[in-house]
Amino acid sequence: MLLTEINPARANEIFQRGYEMGNSRLIVGMHWQSDVDDARLVSAMACALMHSNQDFLDQMEKAKAEFKQKSSGVTSVKADNKATDGNAYTLTGVRATPESKGIIIQNDTKVLKR
């Protein structure tokens, strides 16, 4: 929930990822449905409680400003490259260059560059 406040343009994706994470705990048998449901409720209550704290609100504003500053000028790039398993990758962020660090597409393969 907090990440959606910082990056509201990606709220749907962030919420979907969180929802799927909870469901994955059920699929692998690590939690009961009630565990996942209650964790969602408790996290919503904790988020609401944090919003009553001025120190938290001040820090949230700083986080929003930092995210906005660091993401200005960043463009989304749809990679046409295909991996050897046939999956297409979408890269979001700064265009990959030979100096790029992180996960990039290189020779039709996803590569981690350090």
Buried (B, 14 or more C-beta within 10 A) or exposed (E): BBBBBBBEEBBEEBEEEBEEEBEEBEEEEEBEEEEBEEEEEEBEEEBEEBBEEEEBEEEBEEBBEEBEEEEEEEEEBEBEBEEEEEEEBEBEEEEBEEEBEEEBBEEEEBEEEE
